[in-house]
Amino acid sequence: MQLGMVGLGRMGGNMVRRLIRGGHECFVFDLNPDNVKQLEADGAKGARSLENLVEQMAKPRAIWVMVPAGGPTEKVVDTLSKFMSGGDIIIDGGNSHFKDDVRRAEALEQKGIHYVDVGTSGGIWGAERGYCLMIGGKQSSFEQLQPILQTLSPGRGDIPRTPGRETAGGTAEEGYLYCGPSGSGHFVKMVHNGIEYGLMQAYAEGFDIMRNAMSKDLPENIRYDLNLADIAELWRRGSVVGSWLLDLTAMALLENPTLSEYSGFVQDSGEGRWAIQAAIEEAVPVDVLAVSLFTRFRSRQEYTFAEKILSAMRHKFGGHVERPAGG
């Protein structure tokens, strides 16, 4: 299947490489010509502009937008809509707000262009592991894009089946899911990222407690000099708190037990705030998610080892570069 990709950063470029390996024909554009050249070397067909990208593709076209949420995505979608035709599909795979998806879908539908929102999780590891995809839009558009979604997703792999799934059917086990109408894909991804904040905060605080078990404020007979890298590795083996986030934490602690390369300055990418705003609109209490977000705000004023753990996890799963220590 043909797919156009706009935005060839950490995730967009890797997605194209995975698709090419899966036998798809990819057309690519990025504001940085060097990124386009790199993908051309991997087998993609480069474009000089968004208009040139559209011109090269056969109808009905499907173009995936993988640029920062907000203004950049708005500009790309608006420009593409001027060159695309009825029956074409624009896919927003970034981290847009779900209400923006609803607005864009309604505007594009007046031109006969379909809009699909895809919450995309997988970070810099997705090229090999695959991407978890949460899809919103028309059911017919989802079905049209299934060859692309199947290639990008991880597939069942070696994860044990949930008891009872043998007769449940659907695509969830493959790593991609049609969630519902416009906005629902990014809504689910927004909640996913809010949960991610809470999980990361729990690990961060736990490791901070263990790191401070040698505090001089404690009686000598209950001071423990704990090997955090070994404990993280231990918990990966049979513990109920095992997870990919713990895998990445174990990796970071083994590389540098003090995490001295991280300042503890922790950014938030927006979805955590939106998840809490949605909870307020729904009158749903989200104590853990709210506190984890506020902790990130606090981290920009004072840093603890817990914030360094958070920085390390963000760098490991998404390639997010934090301020250097002392910066």
N, C-alpha and C positions, 0 to 999 in steps of 0.2 A: 504494500500500500504506500502511496505517496503521503508525506507529511512535510509541512513547512515549519521551521523553528526560528522564532525571533528571540534573541537573547542567548548568548553562548557562554554564560558564566559557569560557575562551579557545577550547577545542576543541568542547565540547558545543554551544554556541550556534552556532558556525560550521557544524557538521555539520547542525544543523536547517535553517539557511538554505540549504545546498546541497540538502538533501532537498526542501524546499519548491519550490525552483527546478526540481527534477526531477519535480515533479508528485505528490509524496507528501503524505499528510495526517499532520501531526505534532501530538502532544499533549505539553506540556512542564510540568515542575515544577522549581523551585529554591528553596532556603531564602531566597534574596533575591528578594522580590516584584518589585523593579525589573527583574531579569533576565527574569522571566516576562513583564512588560509589554512589554519591548523585542521579545521574540520574538512576542508577540501582534500587535504592530504590523507584523511581517514576515509574518504569515499563519498563525502557529501557534495552537493552542487551549490556553489556559492552564489549569492545575489549582491548586486551593487546598491540596492535600495529596496524598500518595501514594495514599491510598484513592480520592480524587476522580479522580486520573489514571486509575486502573484502571477505575473506574466509567464513564468517558466512552468507553472504547474497546470495539470489537466483538471478540468471540472468534473465533478464537484470537488472543490479544494478543502483541505483541512489544515489550518495554520495554528500552531501552538505558540502562545506568547509566554515567555519566561523571563520577564523583566521585573524590577521592583514594583511593589504595589503602590497605588496612588497615581500621581501625575504621570510617571513613565508608562504605566499600563494603559491609562486613559488615552494618552497620546497615540500609542501604537494601535490600540483597538479602533480609535477614531480614524486614523490614517488608513488602516487596512480596509475599513468599511467602504472607503471611497473607491477602492479598486476591485473589491470582491463582488461576486454575483449571487443571485438568489440560489439557494441550495447549498452554498458554501458554509463552512463551519469555522468560527473563531473559538479557540480554546484558551482560557486563562488558567495556566497551571501555577501561577504565583500565589501570593498570600493576600489576595484582595478581601475586602470586607464583603460579606454576603449580601448586604443591601445594595452595594454597588453592582453586584452581579445581576440582581433583579432589574435594576434600572437599565443596565446595558442590554440585557436580553430583550427587554420590551422595545428599546429603541432600534436594535438591529433587526428584530422581527418585522418591523415596518418595511424594511428593505428586502425581506426574504432571506436574510442571513441568520443562521442559527448560532447561538452562543452557548458554550459549555464551560462550566467552572469545575476545575479539578484540584482538590486539595492534594498536595503532593508531599509525601514524607519519605525520607531516605537519605537526604543529605549527600555528602561527598562519596558515600559508600554505595550509592544506588546503581552505579554503572555495573557493579559486579553482583550486588545483593538483590537488585531490583527495587522498585518503588511501590509503596503502599498508596493506592489511588482512591480518592473519594470523589465521586462524580455527581454533578448536578446539571439539569437541563432537560431537554426533551428525550424521552425514551428512544425515539427513532434515531436521534443523533448519537446517543450512547451505543446503540447497536451498530451503527455505521462505523464507529471508531473502535470497535472491539478488537480488531487485529492489532492496532497500535497499543491499546491498553494491555492486551495479553502479553505482548513482548516486553513492555516496560515493567510489568508487575513481577513479583518474585516467583509466582507459582507456588504449588503446595510445598515443594522442597521436602525436608525431612522432619517437619513439625508434626507431631502426633495429632491425629484427627480428634476433634472434640467429640466425646461420646454422643451418638445420636445424629451426627452430621452426615452419616452415610445416606440418609434419606431426605436431608434438608434441601439439597440442590443449591443453585445460585453460584455466584462468582466470588463470594467473600473468601473462600479458602484459597483462591488463586492470588489474592492480594489486591483486588480491585472490586469496587462496588458501586452500582447505581443507587444513589441515596434518595433521589427525588427531583422535583422541579428546580428551576434556576435558583442558585444561592445555596442549595442544600449541601453541595459538596464542600464549599468553603465554610459553611456553618459547622459541619462535622469536623473539618480540619482545625477550625478555631477552637473547638472544645478539646480536641486532641492535644493542641499545643498548651491549653490551660492545664490539662492533666499532666503534661510533660513538665511544666513548671513545678507542680506540686511534688512529683516523684523526684525530680532533681533536688529540690529543697530538702526532702526527707533524707536522701543520701548525704547531702552536704552537711547537714546538722549532725547526723550520726557520726560521720568521720571526724567532725570537729570535736565532738565529745571525746572520742578515742584519742585524738591527738593531744588533747589537754589532760589526759589521765596522768601525766607526769607533773602537773601543776604544783608549784611550791606551796600553794595554799592548802594542799591535801596532806593528811597525815602520811608519814613515810611508808607505813605498812599497807597503804592502799594506793600507792602510786604504781602505775603500770607503764612500762616502756614498750608500746605495742608496735608491731610491724604492720603498718596500714596496707602496704602493697600485698603482703601475704594474706591479710584478713579479707581484702577485696577478692583475691584469687580463691580463697577458701569458700566464700559465700557464693561464688559462681558454680560451685559443685554441690548440687542437691538442696541448696537453701531455698526457702519460700520467697526470699527477696531477690533472687536471681533475675537479671534482665539484661538487655543490650546496654542500657545506660551503665549498669554495674560493670559490664565487660569493658566499656570505654574508660571507666574510672580506674579499673585494675590496670589497664594499659598505661594511663597517665601516671599513676603512682609508681609503677615499676620503672618508667622512664626517668622520673624525678620525684622521689618521696616527699620533698618539701614543696614541690610545685612552684619553685622560685621564679620560673619564667612567666607566671601569671600574676597579675596585680590584684585580682579579685574584683575588678571593675566589671560588672555584669550588665550587659544590655538586655533590653526586651524588644522583640521584633514586632510587637503590635497585637498579635492574636491573643496574648494573655489579657491585655486590657479589654479587647472586644468581648472575650468570653465573660469577663466580670460584668461588663455593661449589659450583655444579653441576660445574665443571671439576674441583674437588677430589674430589667424589664419584665422578666418572668417571675419575680419575687422568689427566686431559688437561693437558699443560703449556700455560699461557696467559701467557707472559712479558710480552708487550706489553700485554695487557689489564690484568694485575695492576699493572704499573708505572704505567699511565695512571690507574688508580683511586687508587693511593698518592700520585701527584702532586697529585690533587685534595685529598687529606687535607693534604698539605704546604702547599698554597696558602692554607690558612686560618691559617697561621703566618707565612709570608713570601711576598711577591708578586714575580714577575718579569714581563717583557713577555709571555712565553709564556702565563702565566696570564691576562693581559688579553686575549690572542687567544682563549683558551678562553671567557672570559666573553662576549666579543663574539659568538662563534659561537652560544652558548647563547641569548643575547638575540635574535639575528636569526632563528633557526629556531623557537624555542619561546616567545619573549616572556618568558623567565626573567629576572627583575630581580635583579641581584647587589647586594651592598652598595655604596653610593656610595664613590668614591675618598676615602680619608682617614677612612672611617666605621669 
